[in-house]
Amino acid sequence: MTKLPLTKVLLIILVLQGGILIFKNPSAAILQVNASSSEFIKFDPSAVTKIKIEQPDKSLELEKTTNGWILPASENIPADEGKIKQLINDLQELKTTSPIATSLSAAKKLKTGVDGYEKKLSILSGGKEEVLFFGSSPTFKKLYARLNGTDNTYIVDYQVSELTPNPDSWFSGSLLNITPKDLDLVEFEDILLEQSDGILGFATVPEDKQVDRKELEAFVNKLTQMSYSQMPKLAVPAGWEKAPVIVTYDLTLKGVKQNYLIKGPIKFKVEEKEEEKFFLKTGGQPFYFELSKYEIDALTAFSLDKILKEKEAKKEESEEKAPVEVPDVKN
């Protein structure tokens, strides 16, 4: 019996493996054969004014106003502009090759049908609405997708987790952020800082004291980057009026003085468990912000004694009295 050369044996094995792969997953073959790709959806990103994300059991709308993006169904709270920009960019970058299915009956099986979708995305740009149906996932980071008005379903590179209709995933987390150079005056307990020629510092420094530059910078950064993880609310929290005051301070921004008031703890019953919560209210925002105990402790840990320390004998007088320039903070 004539033996086949090793190279031919390996070639036969390779062909058989390829046949099995195509039989089990024809979409893989389509993706491999069709190397060229084209845009899945075309729209003007600068003209987008509304986005709607839907699941069979819930939906969420994002709307662009003259003041920016908001969540209309959540007290018009500002939305995360960066996240929306990323979503629009991701949609623009969606590419397609040959369709994996070319009928609506097949689309239904792949969950890209009108009535049986996993996620539905509507985007209004320049007065024209485009609707996309996202189905099940054939493999990691890929989805079946179909554009409304067509019968074709494609495979696109996308993660379904990025299309969540949960409003807690879309609200802006930077409503308390302040540009340090916009601060004219800081009045925090016994700490008084003034802005002069773009520099925030003490108007005068006692002869026996010196400024701890790192401590001052950390203090201003904390004041201007207060963080919160829960969606702010317009409604006054239950128990707010009688809650003890933790700290109150004033910040003057571009000539406008705003008071910041932090109160707590306020006890709430959550899923039959009692929790203590803390809130911040500022005249610059209509919302009440829930803060973590960690965030509040980090703020109240600062004191005048930590920022103005006893003078070290070897320090030059000019360095001791010099105010500290605080770097700009990106929102």
Secondary structure, DSSP 4 states (H G I P E B T S, - for coil): -PPPPHHHHHHHHHHHHHHHHHHH-HHHHHHHH----EES----GGGEEEEEEEETTEEEEEEEETTEEEETTTTTEEB-HHHHHHHHHHHHT-EE-S-SB-SHHHHHHTT-SSSS-SEEEEEEETTEEEEEEE---SSTTEEEEEETT---BEEEE--GGGS---GGGTB-S-TTB--GGGEEEEEETTEEEEEETTEEE-S---TTEEE-HHHHHHHHHHHHB----SPPBSSPPTTTTTSPEEEEEEEEETTEEEEEEEEEEEEEEETTEEEEEEEEEETT-SSEEEE-HHHHHHHHT--HHHHEEEPPTTS-HHHHH--BPPPP---
